[in-house]
Amino acid sequence: MRVRSSSPEPVKGVTQSILIMGGSGFPLDRVLSDNVDEFTCKICSEFCEQPVVTLCENKHIFCLACLDEWFRNGDNAKCPTCQEQMKYGTDARYETLKEHSPVLSRVYEKVRVRCPMDDACDWIGSCSEITRHMTSTDAHKKKTTTTSKTSKTTTKTTTRGNSDAKKEENDDTADGLQKQALNKFEAKQYRDAVQLCSKCLSIDKDSAKALHLRGRCWSQLGAFHEAIKDFKECQAVAEGKENNEYAIACAQSLMGMYRKTGDYEASVLAGEEILKRGLKIENETLEEEVERMRYVLRTFQSAEEDEREKRYAQAVERYAHLLELDCGERCEIARARCLLSLGENLTQILKFTLDAIRRDDSRVDMHALRGRALCLTADGDFENGIKFFKHALTQNPDDTKTMRLFKDAKKIKVSLENARAAHQNREFAQAVESFTEALESTEFIPEKSPVCARILVERANSYLRLNEAEKCAADARKALSAVDDYKPAYFTLSNAYLKLKEPKKAKDVLENLQKILPDDAETKARIEKCNFEVRKLNRCDYYALLGVTSLASPIEVKQAYKKKAMEYHPDRIPIDATDEEKSKAETNFKLLGEALEILEDELSKRLYDEGYDKEAIQERVEAAKRSAFNRQHSHHGGCGSHHH
């Protein structure tokens, strides 16, 4: 797909900040190829650097930095050219040129350009080669001219002249590289900017400007330790030249880098050192930043104390607050560690650790966090969790915390394997003992973790097989307090209540689950079963009423009926009987009739023995009669038709 061509005229209403910085793109006067209108950014009116394509209907090309600035300061949902709404909303407003069209991306890369170093270099090449040229060791050679005239100056004068010329040429080159590096930084091409700064520093190693800019690039790339090194070196150079501007800038940058690496004490010391030296500043930002870092340090120390004292919930709150203050990965790791001790946010922690390990597989702390998180999931993946602990210990065998977690995980894994094997072999008492050992032998498993809920339910089922329904119910309730939407815990608790002859409670439990899973077929079926048990429990016990067993024959049932009917017949009720006694006798006499009617009939008696109450029995008997009638009617109708 071709992108709609862009006019070099700037967009009306573009933010002043972009106009002031002169655009983020490559200078158009250094572009040699024709027909590059479609690669001209309408915001800065320059040849696009790091081109991106808007997701509006018309697909316009802009510099990445220009478009980001537009969305930050303008209408964050509309294209700056056609003012159309972004197709996919504000979360996805553009894509790279290569993602949009690999063919168009190759065309862009082949555009011919001159070196952007003004007239200091006569290099010409493709757009894709410009970064390699800018950072090469023999780049930016001035155009040379030959002359037949013979110089009559002395050797000393010639040497001095060449030296001065060389110094002037180096100064020009360093300034040009700094300018290009700044352009790359503003275009968010931070790695290219780092290379250009490094090239500049190879010419002028004491360039505070290049050191500071390279430090900023490292910071944007997340390479905070490299940034700290550059800022410290820049600070030393700037102070040696009495350059307060860069000294203060580096002090503030160092404070930020130390904060991101988690060295909060060093951050405070860096700021205090500058304040002690009495450097002049235009406002109070440095003092405010130092005081802010003192607050961060105090808060972090309090959070560490909470963690040591196992006040994990309080520690999580403090670490979360520090993350809001942009206090870096150290706080995020500490917060994840406390959340694991609470058994919470496992999905988030698994994603966080996986991303970190993909970036750097040597991260021992991330392997340890991920190992425990895997063990604490509902699946209880101890096998893979133990592998991550092993990997961490391979790189750091002296990590005592990880070693303890590793040993605990192995111990629990063995206990669970033994418990499940015992349950499978119907050794339920042994299973209960092993499940208990897995839960209580170490502090590895938090009470609120998904794996704790699972183990509790497994132990509860072993209790149920031992006919210890009360203990079964207690474990199931604990599992639900750990994970309030754990389906197996609801089922196990309802089974415990059924075992305790409390079907109404079993039904209530399942109805609570149904609110969470309204369309779950298994839950609906279990509720129906509970309804059946409730009706069964509430029905009259005809055998007890008649005083016979369920094995009584129809004749025995009749004899028992006659005997009991004489006892409860209305004519036999004493004249002085209370109203309550009269009502009870009348009810029993009526129930005797129902008992005789149901227990005399073979089908009705079988249904009653299966647990159905009077209403359900009548429904099924009527259904059986209708079915028999329909079969008979169909049979006669078929015969008649055949006969006819």
Salt bridges, closest charged atoms under 4 A:
GLU38 OE2 - ARG2 NH2 2.66
GLU49 OE1 - LYS184 NZ 3.07
ASP68 OD2 - LYS188 NZ 2.38
GLU69 OE1 - ARG72 NH2 2.43
ASP75 OD2 - LYS78 NZ 3.93
GLU95 OE2 - HIS100 ND1 3.24
GLU129 OE2 - ARG132 NH2 3.87
ASP171 OD2 - LYS167 NZ 3.26
ASP192 OD2 - LYS184 NZ 4.00
ASP230 OD2 - ARG214 NE 2.71
GLU239 OE1 - ARG277 NH1 2.23
GLU272 OE2 - ARG294 NH2 3.01
GLU273 OE2 - ARG277 NE 3.30
GLU289 OE2 - ARG259 NH1 3.13
GLU289 OE2 - ARG292 NH1 3.35
GLU291 OE1 - ARG294 NH1 3.06
GLU304 OE2 - ARG330 NH2 3.61
GLU305 OE1 - ARG308 NH2 2.68
ASP306 OD1 - ARG311 NH2 2.84
ASP306 OD2 - ARG318 NE 2.62
GLU307 OE2 - ARG337 NE 2.52
GLU324 OE1 - HIS321 ND1 3.78
ASP326 OD2 - ARG259 NH2 3.67
ASP326 OD2 - LYS260 NZ 2.84
GLU329 OE2 - ARG359 NH2 3.82
GLU329 OE1 - ARG363 NH2 2.74
ASP355 OD2 - LYS351 NZ 3.11
ASP361 OD1 - HIS367 NE2 3.41
ASP361 OD2 - HIS391 NE2 3.34
ASP365 OD2 - ARG363 NH2 3.04
GLU417 OE2 - LYS413 NZ 2.81
GLU443 OE1 - LYS310 NZ 2.92
GLU458 OE2 - ARG420 NE 2.90
GLU458 OE1 - ARG454 NE 3.86
GLU468 OE1 - LYS471 NZ 3.06
ASP475 OD2 - ARG459 NE 2.68
GLU502 OE1 - LYS505 NZ 3.04
ASP508 OD1 - LYS504 NZ 3.05
GLU511 OE2 - LYS507 NZ 3.93
ASP520 OD1 - LYS487 NZ 2.95
GLU522 OE1 - LYS487 NZ 3.69
GLU522 OE2 - ARG526 NH2 3.57
GLU567 OE1 - LYS564 NZ 3.84
ASP571 OD2 - HIS569 ND1 3.58
GLU594 OE2 - LYS614 NZ 3.04
GLU600 OE2 - LYS558 NZ 3.35
ASP609 OD2 - LYS605 NZ 3.15
GLU610 OE2 - ARG606 NH1 3.39
ASP613 OD2 - ARG535 NE 2.94
